Amino acid sequence: MAGLDVVVSAIAPGDDIADQIAHAAVLPATARVLLKALERHPATRLVVGGGGSLESAPGVRILDDEEGFSRVLTDVLHVPAEYRKVVLAHAEVLDLCRLSDRNWTYVSPSAGRIEPGERTGRYRLGGDQVLPPVEGAGDISTQDLAVALLDEIENPRHIQRRFTVGY
């Protein structure tokens, strides 16, 4: 990490949904290692993220409504309800960052699914809550999420904070 301005942790704990569920503990374990390594490199910023810990209202995480969140997983994201284990691992990463005194930023896609699509360069930013839907706007494309991430890296506005990005 010596000499680096930013480290982006964009790992998935497996190649498919079942693998990700089985190995969800990799996410917080990796965050612990990176946050520990940053003790020797306090100027380096860690950028990490996940969307499942977003709030529906201030202080009310969507994932804490088990029944409602299970419906989101199965009906909206089309993953098994057991995927909640991965979402909880992402939430733990956010908690680890918030408890640290390291230089970090946590990015959360707002809508749910991140899929390849058009790179528009246009997106909205928010804080801890899911962005209100915009008619005709769907989930964020991987391309526009990458643009938002690079914009944050080049012009930091969310140091030691989470932000959400969506259409």
C-alpha positions as CSV (number, residue, x, y, z in Angstrom):
1,M,0.0,0.0,0.0
2,A,3.0,2.3,0.3
3,G,2.6,5.2,-2.1
4,L,-1.0,4.4,-3.0
5,D,-3.7,7.1,-2.6
6,V,-6.6,4.6,-2.8
7,V,-7.3,0.9,-2.4
8,V,-10.6,-0.3,-3.9
9,S,-11.8,-3.6,-2.5
10,A,-14.3,-5.0,-5.0
11,I,-14.2,-8.7,-4.2
12,A,-17.0,-11.2,-4.4
13,P,-16.9,-14.1,-2.0
14,G,-17.6,-16.6,-4.8
15,D,-18.3,-17.1,-8.5
16,D,-22.0,-17.8,-8.2
17,I,-24.8,-17.1,-5.7
18,A,-24.4,-20.4,-3.8
19,D,-20.6,-19.9,-3.5
20,Q,-21.1,-16.3,-2.3
21,I,-23.5,-17.5,0.4
22,A,-21.1,-20.2,1.5
23,H,-18.1,-17.8,1.7
24,A,-19.7,-14.6,2.9
25,A,-17.3,-14.4,5.8
26,V,-14.6,-13.5,3.3
27,L,-16.0,-10.0,3.1
28,P,-15.5,-8.9,6.7
29,A,-12.3,-10.9,7.0
30,T,-10.8,-9.0,4.1
31,A,-12.0,-5.7,5.5
32,R,-10.3,-6.4,8.8
33,V,-7.0,-7.2,7.0
34,L,-7.2,-4.1,4.9
35,L,-8.1,-1.8,7.8
36,K,-5.2,-3.3,9.8
37,A,-2.8,-2.7,6.9
38,L,-4.0,0.9,6.7
39,E,-2.6,1.5,10.2
40,R,0.8,1.8,8.6
41,H,-0.5,3.8,5.7
42,P,-2.9,6.3,7.2
43,A,-3.0,8.6,4.1
44,T,-4.3,5.7,1.9
45,R,-8.0,5.6,1.5
46,L,-10.0,2.3,1.4
47,V,-13.0,2.3,-0.9
48,V,-15.4,-0.6,-0.3
49,G,-19.1,-1.2,-0.5
50,G,-22.4,-3.0,-0.8
51,G,-26.0,-2.0,-0.8
52,G,-27.9,-4.3,1.5
53,S,-27.4,-2.2,4.7
54,L,-29.1,0.9,3.2
55,E,-31.9,2.4,5.2
56,S,-35.6,2.9,4.3
57,A,-35.7,5.7,6.9
58,P,-33.1,7.3,9.2
59,G,-31.7,4.5,11.4
60,V,-34.0,1.8,9.9
61,R,-32.0,-0.7,7.8
62,I,-34.0,-2.5,5.2
63,L,-32.4,-5.8,6.0
64,D,-33.7,-5.7,9.6
65,D,-37.3,-6.4,8.3
66,E,-36.5,-10.1,7.7
67,E,-39.8,-10.9,6.0
68,G,-39.8,-7.8,3.8
69,F,-36.1,-8.1,3.0
70,S,-36.6,-11.8,2.0
71,R,-39.2,-10.6,-0.5
72,V,-36.8,-8.1,-1.9
73,L,-34.2,-10.7,-2.3
74,T,-36.4,-13.3,-4.0
75,D,-38.9,-11.0,-5.9
76,V,-36.7,-8.1,-6.9
77,L,-33.1,-9.3,-6.9
78,H,-34.0,-12.9,-7.8
79,V,-31.6,-14.5,-5.4
80,P,-32.5,-17.0,-2.6
81,A,-33.5,-15.7,0.8
82,E,-30.3,-17.2,2.1
83,Y,-28.4,-14.4,0.3
84,R,-29.2,-12.4,3.4
85,K,-26.0,-13.9,4.8
86,V,-24.0,-12.0,2.1
87,V,-25.9,-8.8,2.8
88,L,-25.2,-9.1,6.5
89,A,-21.5,-9.6,5.7
90,H,-21.5,-6.4,3.7
91,A,-23.2,-4.6,6.6
92,E,-20.5,-5.9,9.0
93,V,-17.9,-4.4,6.7
94,L,-19.6,-1.0,6.9
95,D,-19.7,-1.4,10.7
96,L,-16.0,-2.3,10.8
97,C,-15.2,0.9,8.8
98,R,-17.3,3.1,11.0
99,L,-15.6,1.7,14.1
100,S,-12.2,2.4,12.7
101,D,-10.3,5.6,12.5
102,R,-9.0,4.8,9.1
103,N,-9.5,6.8,5.9
104,W,-12.4,5.0,4.2
105,T,-15.4,5.5,1.9
106,Y,-18.3,3.0,1.5
107,V,-20.3,3.1,-1.7
108,S,-23.8,1.5,-1.9
109,P,-25.7,1.0,-5.1
110,S,-29.2,2.2,-4.4
111,A,-31.6,0.2,-6.5
112,G,-30.5,-3.3,-6.0
113,R,-29.2,-4.9,-9.1
114,I,-25.9,-3.9,-10.8
115,E,-25.8,-5.1,-14.3
116,P,-23.9,-4.3,-17.5
117,G,-25.7,-1.6,-19.5
118,E,-25.2,1.8,-21.0
119,R,-22.6,4.2,-19.6
120,T,-24.5,7.5,-19.3
121,G,-22.2,9.3,-16.9
122,R,-25.3,10.5,-15.1
123,Y,-26.4,9.3,-11.7
124,R,-27.7,10.6,-8.4
125,L,-26.0,10.5,-5.0
126,G,-27.4,10.0,-1.6
127,G,-26.4,9.1,1.9
128,D,-27.5,6.2,4.0
129,Q,-31.1,5.9,2.7
130,V,-32.2,4.3,-0.6
131,L,-32.7,7.0,-3.2
132,P,-36.4,7.6,-4.0
133,P,-37.2,6.0,-7.3
134,V,-37.4,8.0,-10.5
135,E,-40.0,7.0,-13.1
136,G,-38.4,5.2,-15.9
137,A,-35.0,4.8,-14.1
138,G,-33.9,1.3,-13.3
139,D,-31.0,-0.2,-11.5
140,I,-27.6,1.3,-12.0
141,S,-25.3,-0.1,-14.7
142,T,-21.9,-1.4,-13.8
143,Q,-20.5,1.3,-16.1
144,D,-22.2,4.2,-14.3
145,L,-21.4,2.7,-10.9
146,A,-17.8,2.6,-11.9
147,V,-18.0,6.3,-13.1
148,A,-19.5,7.3,-9.7
149,L,-16.7,5.4,-7.9
150,L,-14.0,7.0,-10.0
151,D,-15.6,10.5,-9.5
152,E,-15.5,9.9,-5.7
153,I,-11.9,8.8,-5.9
154,E,-10.8,11.8,-7.9
155,N,-12.9,14.3,-6.0
156,P,-13.4,12.9,-2.5
157,R,-16.7,14.0,-0.9
158,H,-17.5,11.0,1.4
159,I,-14.5,10.5,3.7
160,Q,-15.4,8.2,6.6
161,R,-18.9,8.0,5.2
162,R,-21.2,5.9,3.1
163,F,-22.9,7.2,0.0
164,T,-25.4,5.7,-2.3
165,V,-25.5,6.0,-6.0
166,G,-28.4,5.3,-8.4
167,Y,-30.4,6.7,-11.3
